[in-house]
Amino acid sequence: MIRKRLIFLMAFVLIFSGLPMGITHAANQPLAKLPGNANPLMDHKLGADPYVLVHNGRVYVYMSSDSYVYNSNGTVKENDFSMLNKVHVISSADMVNWTDHGAIPVAGSNNANNGQGIAKWAWGSWAPAVAKKSIAGKDKFFLYFANSASGIGVLTADSPIGPWSDPLGKALVTHGTPGMSGVTWLFDPAVLVDDDGTGYLYVGGGIPNTSDPASIANPKTARVLRLGDNMTSVVGSAVTIDAPYLFEDSGIHKYNGKYYYSYCINFSGTHPAAYPAGEIGYMVSDSPMGPFTYKGHFLKNPYAFFGVGGNNHHAVFNFNNQWYTVYHAQTVSKAQHGDGKGYRSPNINRVVHNADGTIQEVQGNLAGISQIANLNPYNRVEAETIGWQAGITTEASQASGGPFSNQNVTNIHNGDWIAVGNVDFGSAGANTFKANVASTVGGKIEVRLDSATGPLVGTLNVASTGGAQTWKEVQTTVNNATGVHRLYLVFTGTGGANLFNLDYWQFGNNTSSNPVTKVEAESMTISGPYAGTISSPFNGVALYANQDAVAYNQYFGNPTHQFSVRGASNNSSTARVDLVIGGVTHGSFYFTGTAPTVQTLSNITHATGNQEVKLIVTTDNGTWDAYVDYIEYSL
């Protein structure tokens, strides 16, 4: 994390910060994330130092809780980091529509977080890192955070969104931990759970002597620690990572059996060209404990992409067999205030490893990642699942039936809106729209397609429910909502007060013809010893051996569906792919010959709720391979 008190950063700020332009956010217009773009991931709130966990077909992003700090005259201060005492969380299955899971109240010292702080000994929670590990047959989740720059704590949970608890009641790593002497800033954790289940924690940063060229070139303030089997203890002594020109921001990922340690290069002194100031450098090792060898850099300072600088903080992750980096930039603050002022927001762009293991330079941009899966409107959709928005905010909700730390959309005024991308209404389309609302004022929700002024397919009247957290489900009819569209919920009403709060929404489908939900195989989670993507005879996945599989998670409100799979064999033999839902095999699809065909299983009765849907090979005899294009299901 950038530290305002560091004198040597002043030159960088002068060079890379733009002048204030006095931009004022106009209601009814998107702020920084424009429709069609995927970056920044959100613009209704801030989030710094992003880190990613992939779990059950979703990308979870955890961030330091950047929030505007104000002068006595109401103007925004330069970020003083005084608000970094919680962790913001969002998640997505499609990389465009992100669900806001609120904030984890981490720090609890001195009545932080209004007395709700989990770690009662900690006064800060900077730069989170999250991992999951199966312990005693159950997934456990571990959130590591920095107590400012003085130590590393850990929280645990049974789900990626909590509830979280503090298993130690104190810091996991301090300057007194063996091997940690000489670390200037004990912060910015990264965590790796290796293939054998062993955990490793990477921490540290800072320059011991910013006047000494040797100290600038080799700070030797990064460390790696082996974690105990419980992920909440340390085994042995920390090992130094001699990262040249290290500043901060440890990152770790494993690719093709190699371990990649990445970090932000410092801004001090004069650097050789191989170590550009403020960019993300990386080192490679055959062991998670090192030694690591410097190989180059792959992510420029945010100024190069967005015209506003500051520090560089990143994480590299794999989702559906594609590599990405998440990083922060001051794009939202710049759009809102004309100057970043040190307030940061998350972005994601693609990472490419070359054949020799080096990493190509990442192209940061506002376009981001194209949506990788359609959104099913016939399932309950949390209102705080947002692709784009104008004017709204989110808050903790008292509505029942939602996820842990449920949020609702609020601060709704005339002309504000929320939108989501690639909503698939199917060929028959929707005939109803319902929403869970709470209000003391009331207004309307206009259901529009493609833009905030696009075709109006329905209008939902929202009357007062008697309270801002007094919830009522209301419904209206819709027409001409078919196919795949961006969906805009445009809010209208009179007066200056918040019109209403919105918890969730859901469409109902025409009964004359059932809508079909389609999931591309290459967008699913690929597993097994040999499974991989293919581009012929279609873009899909090849299942070469037993236990090769593709899977995704689906919420089922109804217990009976028809399932169809498009696929082929690699030769004239018959390939078999089994359908497994919630761990139960419900039938098999058979593909004879190389010409793609669609095979169907009808009237499949299965468990309801959130279920894993898997296509898997279990009867391979070495004479055929199965190619899978997509799976569809309908009532």
Secondary structure, DSSP 8 states (H G I E B T S, - for coil): ---TT-GGGHHHHHHH----------TTS-SSS-TT---SS-SSS--EEEEEEEETTEEEEEEE-----B-TTS-B-----TT-SSEEEEEESSSSSEEEEEEE--B-GGGGGGGT-SBTT-S--EEEEEEEEEETTEEEEEEEEESTTB-EEEEEESSTT---B-SSSS-SB-TTSTT-TT-S-B---EEEE-TTS-EEEEEE---S-TT-HHHHH----EEEEEE-TTSSSEEEEEEEE--TTEEEEEEEEEETTEEEEEEEE--SS---TTS-TTSEEEEEESSTT---EEEEEEE--THHHHS------EEEEEETTEEEEEEEESHHHHHHHSS-TT--EEEEEE--B-TTS-B------SS-----S-B-TTS-EETTEESEEES-EEEE---SSS-TT-EEEE---TT-EEEEEEEE-TTT-EEEEEEEEEESS-EEEEEEESSTTS-EEEEEEE---SEEEEEEEEEEEEEEE-SEEEEEEEEE-SSSS---EEEEEEEEE-SSS---EEEEGGGSEEESSS-EEE-SSSSEEEE-STT-EEEEEEEESSSEEEEEEEEEESSSSEEEEEEEETTEEEEEEEEESSS-EEEEEEEEE---EEEEEEEE-----SS--EEEEEEEEE-
